Amino acid sequence: MKGWTVVIVVIGVAGLVNGIWMLVDPSRWYTDLPAGVPDYGPLNIHFVRDIGCAFVTVGVALLWAWRRPAFRLPLVATATIFYVAHAILHLHDSARGIVDSDHWWLDAPGVYLPALLLVAASVALARQEEGS
């Protein structure tokens, strides 16, 4: 694997694992994920599972993109939309003070970084497709 393919696979696997954890054991995911999830409000098992479905979906899409280069750009772009929207929601909630300022750093590796990497991957894939 090379370049953006590694990014796509790593984020795909991470999203899939995170989503499965959310579906299988939402209470433990809520308390044990080192991202301060309880700071956003009380546990809602149904909501955690709903979002788990989204993470499973984008994880599968990214792994599908890895295996099927012909579909790579639309699949990665779709996953990017979810990750960017998720990051914007976290930025908004942090900026309006729903959580403490340390959440900027807590959210950086699992929320902001994947979104930025997928934006870059989508742009690179789009440029590569234009050049084909």
Buried (B, 14 or more C-beta within 10 A) or exposed (E): EEEBBEBBBBBBBBBBEBBBBBBEBBEEBBEEBEBEBEEEEEEEEEEBBEBBEBBBBBBBBBBBBBEEEEEBBEBBBBBBBBBBEBBEEBBEBBEEEEBEEEBBEBBEEBBBBBBBBBBEBBEBBEEEEEEE
